[in-house]
Amino acid sequence: MNQEIIISVFTIVMILIIYYAVFSAKKNAEKDIKKMQENLKVGDKIITYSGFAGVIKKVEGDRLIVAIYPNEVEMSIEKWAIAGIDDRTLTTKDEDTTKDKEKEKNEDKTESKRD
């Protein structure tokens, strides 16, 4: 009888510890995301929960005007839809064109040196 009580108490304590660990981690993650969403500013590279990536062009209260990659189509998005800051190096259509032109110039120089 005494051993059953100890096992029951131990089981309940373990369940409470696991419950607290899971939900406190989730709560902290939600706080971090909310803080990030509140501190968004023009020029930040973001990614949405639906997978759109772009740069913030304008902040209007709870809405953002975002230039979506790669064609810089401007889209209005709610702040709650922002999943995080996008740390990847992304290029716009204009930057891709500039890089292609630079690459062609370098190839032309290399070819002219060979001749």
N, C-alpha and C positions, 0 to 999 in steps of 0.2 A: 504494500500500500504506500509506504513512504517513498519507495523507489519510483513508483508511478507518478507521484506528485513532482518529484525532482525532474523527471524526464519531461513532464508536461510543461513545467515552468521553463526549463531549458529550451524547449521547442518554441514556446511563445516568445521568449527573449530573442532567439535567433531570427524568428519571423519579423519581429519589430526592428531589429538591426538591419536586416536586408531591406525592409520597406523604407526605412529612413535613408539608407544609403542610396537607393535607386531614386527616390523622389526628391531628395535634397540635391543630387547631381542634376536632375532634370530641371529643377527650379532655378539653380544657379545658371545653367545654360540658357534658359529663357530670359533671365535677367540680363545676361551678357548680350544676347541678341537684341533685346529691347533697347539697351543702352547704345549699342552700335547704330540701330535704326534712328534713334533720337539725335545722334551726333553726325549724321550724314551731311556732307557739304558739297558744293559745286566742285567738280573735278575728280571726285572719288570714283574709282572703278568698282562696279558692283556686279553681283550676279543675283538673279531672282530665284525663287523656289521653282518656277517653271523652266528655268534654264537659260533665260535671256541674259546676255552679258553686255555691259555698256558703260558709258561715262555720264555722270550726273551733269546736266546743263543748267538746271534751274530747280530751286527748292521753293515750293508753294504750300506751306503748312504741312499737312499730312500727305501731300502728293509731290512727286518728283517728275521732272521732265528729263528723260534719259535718252541719249543717243545710242541706239542699239548697234552692236557690231554686226557685220563688217561694213554696212552701207550707211551708217549713221542716220538711220531712220529714227525720228524723234517720237517717243512714246510717253504717255503719262502713266505713272505707276504709283500705287499706294505704298507708303513706307513699310507697312506690315508685310508686303510681298517681297521685300529684300532679304535674301538669305544670308548674305555676307559681303565682305569686301573681296574683290577679285584680285589676287596677287599675281596672276599670270600676266605675261607680256602679250598684249593683243594689239593688232594693228588695224587701222581703218583702211578703207578702200584707197584713199589718197596716199597714205603711207606705203601701201603695197605697190602702187603705181610708181612712186618715187624710188622705192627699193629696186623695182624691176628696171627702171631707167639707169640707176647707178650700176646695177649688175651688167646691163648691156654695155655701158661705157667701159667697164673694166674688162669685159670680154673682147671688145673692139681693140683696146690698148694691147691686150695680150696677143691677139691675132696679128696686129701690126708689128709687134716686136719679133714675131716668128718669121715674118716676111723679110 
